[in-house]
Amino acid sequence: MSFTIVQILLLTAYSMYNIYDELQMNSSLSQPVWAGMIAGLIMGDMKTGLVIGAALQLTVLGVGTFGGASKIDANSGTVLATAFSIGTGMKAATAIAAIGVPVAALLTSFDILARFANTYFQHKVDKDIENFNYKGIERHAIMGVLPWCLSRGIPVFLALALGQGVVKTMVTYLNGDLQWLNTGLQTAGATLPAVGFAILLHYLPVKKHFAYLILGFTITALLSTLFTSVQTLGAGLSGASKAFTATFNALPMLAIALIGGALAILEYKKSITKINAATAGPAASSDDEDEDDEIEDANGEVDGDEEE
Amino acid sequence: MKKNKEYELTKQDFKQINKRSMFGFQMGWNYERMQGSGYLYTILPQLRKIYGDGTPELKEAMKTHNQFFNTSNFFNTIVTGIDLAVEGKEGVDSLDTVAGIKTGLMGPFAAIGDSLFAALVPTIMGAIAATMATQGNPTGLFLWLAVNIAIMVFRWKQLHFAYKTGTKLVSEMQGQLNALTDAATLLGVFIVGALIATMINIQVPLVAHMGQVPLVVQTNIDMILPKLVPACVVGLVYWLLGKKGMTSTKVIFIVIIFAVLLSTIGLLGKI
């Protein structure tokens, strides 16, 4: 089996473009079917590429990235499966199972590494802000493109250059002896948003609105647990009986945001009434029935402020 | 405090923001602040026009916009448009409001954007394209490309619309900025609470054996309060950040090291 240098470079370049497109333009060129067709064209057999791409596309159907979670990298999996299938004459179905799916799963770790690496540039931006270094801010925000593209480019290049035997050994090793580091990093990736939230809380008037932090957290914690449980229950029931056809969705975040929005509107109205009462004073003659409330508010304001 | 003169976005500004959003917004994506640096990058030239180069106001604004932010990259310019409408009019006084608006809007837009563009469209178009491709027919692929280009056009247009809405909002709320700030930051804090409960997906996978009886630790924690572990971690990090000499870089490394250690000994795991 052999790939030409040109083929290796083209496939590497495409896999690097893949992640860029997925993050930015989202033109669909970064989807497995396209990956199959383009890799197929590079290898000189578009049809095999399309078949492999279609198979992996259907595998990840409905798997979207939610809230920045790493998803299985079916694109790079497709590129390698197509390349090895056409290059070595491996059957398409074998290439999908032996290379496509394991590579796609393995590359999730590289995705996580890229997201870690970019934290470095985030802190560079912090420094640039202190120095009013505008060019630096722009450069360091954009330089994240390097970890992103290399996270796909390096493994794809190595896999093509080293060949199939090495790929298999590496997959086994990383899923065996280095399993602890793999899971450890995934756990760290899942934990790190906590830092972002904590920093954000230092910026928001959290002491003043602490009650709402508790409300937002508790309502969501309870409801999301409930929704997840119902989904699990539904999946179990539909597995047990074909007659059970109802489907349950996950907790819609919009609903939670609307509850928060309602509370915000109430707070807004409350403070507007306060402001009006304070500026206009009791002398202001409002012709609606709110008058009594306003006066009460004006009287009650002193106490309220002391409490705060 | 000196009042900034009002700044209104020009056609050139819209183009610049859209370009930066389309081609660079998520490049800086990282675990700590996600799209934080990307958001700042997208609006940096406009911030410089609003506050003026080298002013303390500009520094404050840049810091505010370099904080945690994460939303759908299909809808981020809607938040940007509303943000710049408020900031252009009210200047540095509005930064608290803007921080609240950003935090309040990113959650719902992330949810709508992800379910529409990260799940629904790829599922439908992917199914069509894959079914055709199985027979070696690439037509479905080009159909998908066409749909996504149409979506890109909408992404390009929405900024202007959001900016107009934002401007209307600000002029109607004129003079009530304090009340608006209060409400917006309340919403922001509420949403952070919700995010803590949904976006930090960790648990205690430990199963202790008390004699013959297996004791699943996470189940017991859930009985006290679901998502207690994420809440504790955020509390801990919040406290750490408040300590003297502590930087966010140090905190990040502490979190990574502890997460890997705790995961290896089986005390902490990803859900």
Interface residues (C-beta under 8 A of the other chain):
Chain A: L23 Q24 M25 N26 S27 S28 L29 Q31 V33 W34 G36 M37 M46 K47 L50 V51 G53 A54 A55 Q57 L58 V60 L61 G62 G64 T65 F66 G67 G68 A69 R115 F116 A117 N118 T119 F121 Q122 H123 V125 D126 I129 E130 F132 Y134 I137 E138 H140 A141 I142 M143 G144 V145 W148 W180 L181 T183 G184 L185 Q186 T187 A188 G189 A190 T191 L192 P193 A194 V195 G196 F197 A198 I199 L200 L201 H202 Y203 L204 P205 V206 K208 H209 F210 Y212 L213 I214 L215 G216 F217 T218 I219 T220 A221 L222 S224 T225 L251 P252 M253 L254 I256 A257 L258 I259 G260 G261 L263 A264 I265 E267 Y268 S271 I272 I275
Chain B: M22 F23 G24 F25 Q26 M27 G28 W29 N30 Y31 E32 R33 M34 G36 S37 G38 L40 Y41 L44 R48 D53 G54 L58 K59 M62 K63 T64 N66 Q67 F68 N70 N73 F74 D96 A99 G100 T103 G104 G107 P108 A110 A111 I112 D114 S115 F117 A118 A119 P122 T123 M125 G126 A127 A129 A130 T131 A133 T134 G136 N137 P138 G140 L141 W144 L145 V147 N148 I149 I151 M152 Q176 N178 A179 L180 D182 A183 A184 T185 L186 L187 G188 V189 F190 I191 V192 G193 A194 L195 I196 A197 T198 M199 I200 N201 I202 D222 L225 P226 K227 P230 A231 V233 V234 V237 Y238 L240 L241 G242 S248 T249 V251 I252 V255 I256 A259 V260 L261 L262 S263 T264 L268 G269 K270 I271
